[in-house]
Amino acid sequence: MTIYDTYGTKSHKAKELAGLLAPLLDLAFAEHDSYFRGEYLKAEAGGTTIEIQSNAIPGDGEEDDLYASEHAASQTLVLVTAPAPDSALNSTLTSVEGLEALSHEAL
């Protein structure tokens, strides 16, 4: 089973959020750049991947598209892919002011 969780915030930008989460999770976030997703930050530990990115991604025209249009109110997203549910990780992420759980999927 793989767990896909999405968290979002209206109040933090990606680098700021990574700075808040890194010491809480004892992880280092590395910068990545994708043609499709734009710039994002990524950390991995114990089979779990955490990615932080702006919801606004480069569009075809001059305007940005939304990475997750279903979460349009969130300016920054935290995408978690894990091999199993992790209530401690969920508690840590939602303890950050303004960061809330948006969706959960288990496949």
C-alpha positions as CSV (number, residue, x, y, z in Angstrom):
1,M,0.0,0.0,0.0
2,T,1.2,3.5,-0.7
3,I,-0.2,6.6,1.1
4,Y,-0.6,9.9,-0.7
5,D,-1.3,12.9,1.6
6,T,-1.7,16.5,0.6
7,Y,-1.4,19.4,3.0
8,G,-1.8,23.1,2.2
9,T,-1.2,26.5,3.5
10,K,-2.4,30.0,2.6
11,S,0.2,31.7,4.8
12,H,3.6,30.2,4.0
13,K,5.8,30.1,0.8
14,A,7.6,26.9,-0.1
15,K,11.1,27.9,1.2
16,E,9.7,29.4,4.4
17,L,7.7,26.3,5.0
18,A,10.7,24.1,4.4
19,G,12.6,26.2,7.0
20,L,9.9,25.5,9.5
21,L,9.5,21.8,8.8
22,A,13.2,20.8,8.5
23,P,14.0,21.0,12.2
24,L,10.7,19.5,13.2
25,L,11.2,16.5,11.0
26,D,15.0,16.4,11.3
27,L,15.3,16.5,7.5
28,A,17.1,18.5,4.9
29,F,15.1,19.7,1.9
30,A,16.9,19.9,-1.5
31,E,15.8,22.2,-4.3
32,H,14.6,20.7,-7.5
33,D,13.4,22.2,-10.8
34,S,10.9,20.6,-13.1
35,Y,9.6,21.8,-16.4
36,F,6.1,20.7,-15.4
37,R,6.1,21.5,-11.7
38,G,8.5,24.4,-11.5
39,E,10.7,24.7,-8.4
40,Y,10.0,22.5,-5.5
41,L,11.8,21.2,-2.4
42,K,12.2,17.5,-1.6
43,A,13.3,15.4,1.4
44,E,13.3,11.6,1.8
45,A,13.6,9.4,4.9
46,G,12.6,5.8,5.6
47,G,10.7,5.3,2.4
48,T,8.7,8.5,2.8
49,T,9.1,11.4,0.4
50,I,8.0,14.9,1.3
51,E,7.8,17.6,-1.4
52,I,7.0,21.2,-0.8
53,Q,5.9,23.4,-3.7
54,S,3.9,26.4,-4.8
55,N,0.4,25.5,-6.0
56,A,1.0,28.0,-8.9
57,I,3.1,26.3,-11.5
58,P,4.4,27.5,-14.9
59,G,1.6,27.6,-17.5
60,D,1.6,27.5,-21.3
61,G,0.9,31.2,-21.6
62,E,1.9,34.1,-19.4
63,E,-0.3,33.0,-16.5
64,D,0.4,30.3,-14.0
65,D,-1.6,27.1,-13.7
66,L,-2.5,25.4,-10.5
67,Y,-0.8,22.1,-9.6
68,A,-3.9,21.1,-7.5
69,S,-6.9,23.1,-8.8
70,E,-9.0,21.3,-6.2
71,H,-7.0,23.1,-3.5
72,A,-7.0,26.5,-5.2
73,A,-7.1,28.4,-1.8
74,S,-3.7,27.0,-0.8
75,Q,-0.7,28.9,-2.1
76,T,1.8,26.2,-1.0
77,L,1.4,22.4,-0.9
78,V,3.1,19.6,1.0
79,L,2.9,16.3,-0.8
80,V,3.7,13.2,1.2
81,T,4.2,9.7,-0.3
82,A,4.7,7.0,2.3
83,P,4.6,3.2,2.5
84,A,2.2,3.3,5.4
85,P,0.1,5.8,7.4
86,D,2.2,7.8,9.8
87,S,0.2,9.5,12.5
88,A,3.3,11.1,14.0
89,L,4.2,12.8,10.7
90,N,0.6,14.0,10.3
91,S,0.6,15.4,13.8
92,T,3.9,17.2,13.2
93,L,2.8,18.7,9.8
94,T,-0.5,19.9,11.2
95,S,1.2,21.4,14.2
96,V,2.6,24.1,12.0
97,E,0.3,27.1,12.1
98,G,-1.6,27.5,8.9
99,L,-0.8,24.1,7.5
100,E,-3.8,21.8,7.2
101,A,-4.5,18.3,5.8
102,L,-6.3,18.6,2.5
103,S,-6.5,15.0,1.2
104,H,-5.6,11.4,1.9
105,E,-5.4,8.5,-0.5
106,A,-4.3,4.9,0.1
107,L,-3.6,2.8,-3.0
